[in-house]
Amino acid sequence: MKFCYLLGYPVEHSLSPLMHNTAFQKLNLKIKYELLSVKPEKLRTAAESLRNSNVKGANVTIPHKITILPFIDIIDDLAANIGAVNTINNQDGLLKGYNTDGLGAIKAITNKYGSINGTDVLLLGAGGAARAVGFSIVNKVKKLTILNRNLLKAESLVKSLKKYGNSEVSAEKLDNVGNLLNVSDILINATPVGMYPDMESSPIGNNTIPSTLFVFDLVYNPIKTRLLLDAEAAGAIFLGGADMLVYQGVESFKIWTGLNPDESLMLKLVKNQLEKGEA
Ligand SMILES: NC(=O)c1ccc[n+]([C@@H]2O[C@H](COP(=O)([O-])OP(=O)(O)OC[C@H]3O[C@@H](n4cnc5c(N)ncnc54)[C@H](OP(=O)(O)O)[C@@H]3O)[C@@H](O)[C@H]2O)c1
């Protein structure tokens, strides 16, 4: 038996063991996905343990996605630009780091909306998730506006994105979002605003959502956030974070095994659990 781990703190409510273990079993793979609750001061030891020959790899989540970098041997280009790793592959004791969050986001968006090429996108937030999405879409979209509460952080992300991609990229204060909703194609929320238990808040406040806007919320608990309920009421197309959660997992699965997992089964399991309120 080989093992994959989720390194985080806390990790107890993760849906990853359910989706990965079911997908491993479906392909008759002798791999088990387990939670590894790692306090920040124990991260180096936990990372070293991933070199063991019975470990295939790991996912990395809050609060270790950035602090794990010094303990990894090779970091792929996208993860290095994002500055965070969410997937580690153990190749005979050599640890290679990747970031599959952005790929997961693109797949979720294109499945629901279609191609994002040439679109005008508003990205709310400038933290780890916003960086992963930003670097993954910057070469595809026409215009990308990063809106953040802390403008300096948005400007710093814009600077890095300009070096990486050739779309038109700019920064704005999150408060200015109301002026941009009518002239954009896609709104992506990469802040935790609206996440359980803060379920009455929306990252765009009371601003009116045009019916032509595609609204994607990375938050997956609750399944329908305040932002998505408002998008639905406005007649806009919308998508919650569960699909991205599954598709980033699908990309990790492919890195560890070289095989395609049963995506629709993984999606069904995760959505069922979220509907039961078990996350
Ligand atoms: N669906 C998925 O697969 C998936 C994957 C990754 C993350 N996520 C979700 O994405 C969200 C962000 O995660 P993260 O890792 O990027 O977190 P993070 O690194 O802590 O960044 C949080 C961002 O949200 C902003 N923010 C926080 N509280 C805010 C508030 N009350 N009002 C306005 N802005 C606020 C922060 O702005 P400042 O810079 O101004 O503080 C920052 O830009 C979380 O809810 C996470 O669960 C989902």
The ligand as a Tripos MOL2 file, in Angstrom:
@<TRIPOS>MOLECULE
LIG
   48    52     1     0     0
SMALL
NO_CHARGES

@<TRIPOS>ATOM
      1 N1        -12.8140   26.0930   -4.3900 N.am      1 LIG1
      2 C1        -11.5400   25.8190   -4.1850 C.2       1 LIG1
      3 O1        -11.0000   24.8140   -4.6480 O.2       1 LIG1
      4 C2        -10.6890   26.8020   -3.4060 C.ar      1 LIG1
      5 C3         -9.2790   26.7270   -3.4880 C.ar      1 LIG1
      6 C4         -8.5220   27.6580   -2.7650 C.ar      1 LIG1
      7 C5         -9.1640   28.6220   -1.9740 C.ar      1 LIG1
      8 N2        -10.5400   28.6380   -1.9150 N.ar      1 LIG1
      9 C6        -11.2400   29.6570   -1.1070 C.3       1 LIG1
     10 O2        -10.8070   30.9480   -1.5150 O.3       1 LIG1
     11 C7        -10.8480   31.8490   -0.4120 C.3       1 LIG1
     12 C8         -9.5410   32.6140   -0.3150 C.3       1 LIG1
     13 O3         -8.4980   31.7280    0.0580 O.3       1 LIG1
     14 P1         -6.9650   32.1890    0.1050 P.3       1 LIG1
     15 O4         -6.1720   30.9640    0.3600 O.co2     1 LIG1
     16 O5         -6.6130   33.0390   -1.0640 O.co2     1 LIG1
     17 O6         -6.9320   33.1310    1.4160 O.3       1 LIG1
     18 P2         -5.8570   34.2490    1.7670 P.3       1 LIG1
     19 O7         -4.5390   33.9360    1.1610 O.co2     1 LIG1
     20 O8         -5.9690   34.4400    3.2320 O.co2     1 LIG1
     21 O9         -6.4060   35.5880    1.0210 O.3       1 LIG1
     22 C9         -7.6090   36.1600    1.4000 C.3       1 LIG1
     23 C10        -7.9460   37.3440    0.4730 C.3       1 LIG1
     24 O10        -9.2870   37.7340    0.7710 O.3       1 LIG1
     25 C11        -9.2950   39.0980    1.2090 C.3       1 LIG1
     26 N3        -10.2170   39.2230    2.3350 N.ar      1 LIG1
     27 C12       -10.2220   38.5020    3.4830 C.ar      1 LIG1
     28 N4        -11.2340   38.8990    4.2780 N.ar      1 LIG1
     29 C13       -11.8560   39.9160    3.6270 C.ar      1 LIG1
     30 C14       -12.9590   40.7490    3.9490 C.ar      1 LIG1
     31 N5        -13.6300   40.6160    5.1010 N.pl3     1 LIG1
     32 N6        -13.3280   41.6880    3.0530 N.ar      1 LIG1
     33 C15       -12.6630   41.8290    1.8830 C.ar      1 LIG1
     34 N7        -11.6010   41.0800    1.5230 N.ar      1 LIG1
     35 C16       -11.2020   40.1270    2.3860 C.ar      1 LIG1
     36 C17        -7.8760   39.4230    1.6410 C.3       1 LIG1
     37 O11        -7.7070   40.8080    1.4510 O.3       1 LIG1
     38 P3         -6.5430   41.6680    2.1810 P.3       1 LIG1
     39 O12        -5.3110   41.4540    1.3750 O.co2     1 LIG1
     40 O13        -7.0620   43.0620    2.1050 O.co2     1 LIG1
     41 O14        -6.4540   41.1490    3.5790 O.co2     1 LIG1
     42 C18        -7.0600   38.5570    0.6580 C.3       1 LIG1
     43 O15        -6.9100   39.2090   -0.5650 O.3       1 LIG1
     44 C19       -11.1830   30.9840    0.8250 C.3       1 LIG1
     45 O16       -12.5430   31.1010    1.1110 O.3       1 LIG1
     46 C20       -10.8620   29.5740    0.3680 C.3       1 LIG1
     47 O17       -11.6670   28.6040    1.0300 O.3       1 LIG1
     48 C21       -11.3090   27.7450   -2.6160 C.ar      1 LIG1
@<TRIPOS>BOND
     1     1     2 1
     2     2     3 2
     3     2     4 1
     4     4     5 ar
     5     4    48 ar
     6     5     6 ar
     7     6     7 ar
     8     7     8 ar
     9     8     9 1
    10     8    48 ar
    11     9    10 1
    12     9    46 1
    13    10    11 1
    14    11    12 1
    15    11    44 1
    16    12    13 1
    17    13    14 1
    18    14    15 2
    19    14    16 1
    20    14    17 1
    21    17    18 1
    22    18    19 2
    23    18    20 1
    24    18    21 1
    25    21    22 1
    26    22    23 1
    27    23    24 1
    28    23    42 1
    29    24    25 1
    30    25    26 1
    31    25    36 1
    32    26    27 ar
    33    26    35 ar
    34    27    28 ar
    35    28    29 ar
    36    29    30 ar
    37    29    35 ar
    38    30    31 1
    39    30    32 ar
    40    32    33 ar
    41    33    34 ar
    42    34    35 ar
    43    36    37 1
    44    36    42 1
    45    37    38 1
    46    38    39 2
    47    38    40 1
    48    38    41 1
    49    42    43 1
    50    44    45 1
    51    44    46 1
    52    46    47 1
@<TRIPOS>SUBSTRUCTURE
     1 LIG1         1 GROUP 0 **** ****
